[in-house]
Amino acid sequence: MQPRPFNKPVLLKAAVLIVILGAAAGSAQAAEPISVDRQSGLLHLVRQDCGSCHGMTLKGGLGPGLLPVNLQDKPDDTLVDIILDGVPETPMPPWRPLLAPGEAAWIVTQLKKGLK
């Protein structure tokens, strides 16, 4: 009995489906609600830790300004990546050890709205 050859179109469709389902699972994780206490902690982190380089009023300092006007043309996913992974060869550190991707996305949303 000879083995059946692989059906390449079916394998391709299966691979695409796996990628789509994986992306959906990742976005579902990012959409998990963040508790009010954690939101408060994240805002404190932005004001204190981010503010130490980006300016206490987030208008800029060692790092660029983080006001809505500075961020409006930047894609959210790029900003999330910068927060999580830092910027090599600059003082911008990676925050991935302390933040989940959904938390970084929440921070980006808050920065683009303007912190209260």
Buried (B, 14 or more C-beta within 10 A) or exposed (E): EEEEEEEEEEEEEEEEEEEEEEEEEEEEEBEEEBEEEEBEEBBEBBBEEBBEBBBEEBBBBEBBBBBEEBBEEEEEEEBBBBBBBBEEEEEBBBBBEEBBBBBBBBBBEBBBEEBE
